[in-house]
Amino acid sequence: MPTRTGRTEKLDLRITLDAKMTLRAAAAATQRSVSEFVLESALARADEALADRREFVLNAPQWKAFIAALDAPPRPLPRLKRLLNEPGFFDAGPAR
């Protein structure tokens, strides 16, 4: 959880009354202030949104292993193959 020390910036939001009441209820349910709840939630969502855009660094042996894994043929997944060959829910047509 972010600490209270060192907070120097402010973020203002315009929201609907319904949204405000929902945030208040969620904050109370998690025993946090609305500010803490919104900040934690927003930062968690930001981490999710940025997860695949983060940089990662590999040394030479790790890079070779990574490339080898990418170049390796796919391993057989018989249960997945069976699942993909079964008719799906929408393949049955309309119910009568």
C-alpha positions in Angstrom: 0.0 0.0 0.0 1.4 3.5 -0.8 2.6 5.3 2.2 1.2 8.7 3.2 4.7 10.3 3.5 6.0 12.0 0.4 2.6 12.6 -1.2 2.9 16.0 -2.8 0.6 15.7 -5.9 -3.1 16.0 -6.0 -5.5 14.4 -8.5 -9.1 15.7 -8.8 -11.9 13.7 -10.4 -15.4 14.7 -11.4 -17.7 11.7 -11.0 -21.4 10.9 -10.6 -23.1 10.7 -7.3 -23.6 7.0 -7.9 -19.9 6.4 -8.6 -19.0 8.3 -5.4 -21.4 6.3 -3.3 -20.0 3.0 -4.8 -16.5 4.1 -4.0 -17.4 5.1 -0.5 -19.1 1.7 0.1 -16.1 -0.2 -1.3 -13.7 1.8 0.8 -15.7 1.2 3.9 -15.9 -2.5 3.1 -12.2 -2.7 2.9 -11.6 -0.4 5.9 -9.8 2.2 3.9 -10.4 5.9 3.2 -11.9 6.6 -0.2 -8.6 8.2 -1.2 -6.6 5.1 -0.2 -9.1 2.8 -2.0 -9.1 4.8 -5.2 -5.3 5.2 -5.2 -4.7 1.5 -4.6 -7.2 0.4 -7.2 -5.9 2.8 -9.8 -2.3 1.8 -9.2 -3.2 -1.9 -9.4 -5.1 -1.3 -12.7 -2.1 0.8 -14.0 0.2 -2.1 -13.3 -2.0 -4.5 -15.2 -2.2 -2.1 -18.2 1.5 -1.7 -18.3 2.6 -5.3 -17.5 3.3 -6.3 -21.1 5.0 -3.0 -21.9 7.6 -3.3 -19.1 11.2 -3.8 -20.1 13.1 -7.0 -19.1 16.8 -7.6 -19.4 18.6 -10.9 -20.1 22.3 -11.7 -20.1 23.7 -13.6 -23.0 23.1 -17.2 -21.7 19.5 -16.2 -20.6 18.9 -14.6 -24.1 20.1 -17.8 -25.8 17.8 -19.9 -23.6 14.9 -17.6 -24.3 15.4 -17.7 -28.1 15.7 -21.5 -27.9 12.4 -21.8 -26.0 10.7 -19.6 -28.7 12.2 -21.6 -31.5 11.4 -25.0 -30.0 8.4 -26.8 -31.6 5.2 -26.7 -29.6 4.7 -29.6 -27.2 1.6 -31.7 -27.8 -1.4 -30.8 -25.8 -3.9 -33.6 -26.4 -6.6 -32.4 -24.0 -6.5 -28.9 -25.6 -6.7 -30.5 -29.1 -9.7 -32.6 -28.0 -11.4 -29.5 -26.5 -10.9 -27.5 -29.7 -12.4 -30.4 -31.8 -15.5 -30.7 -29.7 -18.6 -28.8 -30.8 -19.0 -25.6 -28.8 -22.1 -24.2 -27.1 -23.1 -22.1 -30.1 -22.4 -24.9 -32.6 -25.6 -26.7 -31.5 -28.0 -24.2 -33.1 -31.0 -22.7 -31.5 -32.9 -24.5 -28.8 -36.4 -25.8 -29.8 
